[in-house]
Amino acid sequence: MKLTENELFELKYHYVDRMVDNMSTKDLVQYVFDDMLRYVEDLPEPDFLDEAREYWCDEKHFEEVVNDIKQYANSDFKKPMGERNVN
């Protein structure tokens, strides 16, 4: 089957339209989450940090978020069982 460039574009558009239309809200949310995660994983660190700063609107708020993430990432909760502090 041979399609013109325009016909191929229209078939792709229709395919995506049907796929999205038949997805549940949960599936759509998961798809967007996965796609956005791939996007930020592929960004160079400086570009990602610029986007994150822009999202959180000001440097003070961004620094608060980073501090919260640092605490969480380094907490006993996130460590493997053998590396946790036991009191």
C-alpha positions in Angstrom: 0.0 0.0 0.0 1.4 3.3 -1.0 0.2 6.5 0.7 1.0 10.1 -0.2 2.6 12.2 2.5 -0.7 13.9 3.2 -2.6 10.6 3.4 0.0 9.2 5.8 -0.2 12.3 7.9 -4.0 12.0 8.0 -3.9 8.3 8.9 -1.4 9.0 11.7 -3.6 11.8 13.0 -6.7 9.6 12.9 -4.9 6.7 14.6 -3.7 9.0 17.5 -7.2 10.6 17.7 -8.8 7.2 18.1 -6.2 5.8 20.5 -6.5 8.9 22.8 -10.3 8.9 22.5 -10.5 5.3 23.7 -8.1 5.7 26.6 -9.3 6.0 30.2 -8.4 9.1 32.2 -6.1 6.9 34.3 -4.3 5.7 31.1 -4.0 9.2 29.8 -2.5 10.4 33.1 0.0 7.5 33.1 0.9 8.2 29.5 1.6 11.9 30.1 3.5 11.1 33.3 5.8 8.6 31.5 6.3 10.9 28.5 7.2 13.9 30.8 9.6 11.7 32.8 11.4 10.6 29.7 11.5 14.2 28.6 13.2 15.5 31.8 15.5 12.4 32.0 16.8 13.4 28.5 17.4 17.0 29.4 20.9 18.1 30.3 21.1 18.9 34.1 21.4 22.7 33.6 18.4 22.8 31.2 16.3 20.7 33.6 17.2 22.9 36.6 16.3 26.0 34.5 12.9 24.5 33.7 12.3 23.5 37.4 13.2 27.0 38.6 10.8 28.4 36.1 8.0 26.0 37.2 8.4 26.9 40.8 8.4 30.6 39.9 11.0 32.0 42.2 14.4 31.0 43.6 13.3 30.8 47.2 10.5 28.4 46.5 12.7 26.3 44.3 15.4 26.1 47.0 12.7 24.9 49.5 11.6 22.2 47.1 15.2 21.1 46.5 15.9 21.0 50.3 12.7 18.9 50.8 13.9 16.5 48.0 17.4 16.2 49.5 15.9 15.3 52.9 13.6 12.7 51.3 16.3 11.2 49.0 18.8 10.8 51.9 16.3 9.7 54.5 16.4 6.2 56.1 13.1 5.6 54.4 14.8 5.6 51.0 17.9 3.5 52.1 18.1 -0.2 51.6 17.3 -2.2 54.8 20.9 -2.9 55.6 21.9 0.7 55.4 19.3 2.2 57.7 20.1 3.6 61.1 18.6 1.4 63.8 18.2 3.1 67.2 
